[in-house]
Amino acid sequence: WLTGQDIGAYGKDVGAKLTDLVRRVVEIPGEFRVRLGMMNPNWIREMLGEILDLYKNPKIYKFAHLPVQSGSDAVLEAMLRPYEVRDFVEIVKMLRNNIPHVTIATDLIVGFPTERDEDFNLSLELVRKTRPDIVNISKYAPRAGTSASRMKELPVSVVSERSKLLSNICAQISLESNLRMIGFEECVYVTARNSKGKSIGRTSNYKIVVLQDPSILGKRVLAKIIKAYPRFLEGTVP
């Protein structure tokens, strides 16, 4: 994993570039895959062409974590985010047009103090439009020292209702995305076991696959996807 609070900002302080680092990593001999961590839209926008080329490398998981936080530009401005909703939409479109079966993950904050009903509806509209495979939903919580911490918070009931509605929509989109994987056969890297002793692997687009055989931990196996759920896939090893 190449990970950090925002890997898109890697090297900004010393004149280095994330794309140069990734190229050096994938040139290392051996069989492995690299997962790129979270990148805010404003940084990935600056190097989108190079990022698209890197994602075509078989050693890179076809997985992009692009936190958008809200579907409303007014809320993003209040959050002091240095990008707009259209930046996220354009990046997702470019990734999907150039990288087959890419997994898009994003983050959304529900209940920011300035979030009106119309702002929340814009977040729902964005999710339905871009259909991210994974959405990490957080209820707003104030952080000491931020301007938002001095704002009046929304009623808990409103935030909970919005979070539940958004979660239901995102779960359905995730399920529909995973259902399209049924029948796929590909090499899966088995990296863990779950509490039931089953093996956990990752597809080339970083989706979780549960496999029955507990003896294949640490191996690369050919797996066929036979079932799909909102959060994971189930596969067999021929």
Secondary structure, DSSP 8 states (H G I E B T S, - for coil): -B--S-GGGTTTTTT--HHHHHHHHHTSSSS--B-B----HHHHHHTHHHHHHHHTSTTB-SEEE---B-S-HHHHHHTT-SS-HHHHHHHHHHHHHHSTT-EEEEEEEE--TT--HHHHHHHHHHHHHH--SEEEEEE----TTSGGGGS----HHHHHHHHHHHHHHHHHHHHHHHHTTTT-EEEEEEEEE-TTS-EEEE-TT--EEEES-GGGTT-EEEEEEEEE-SS-EEEE--
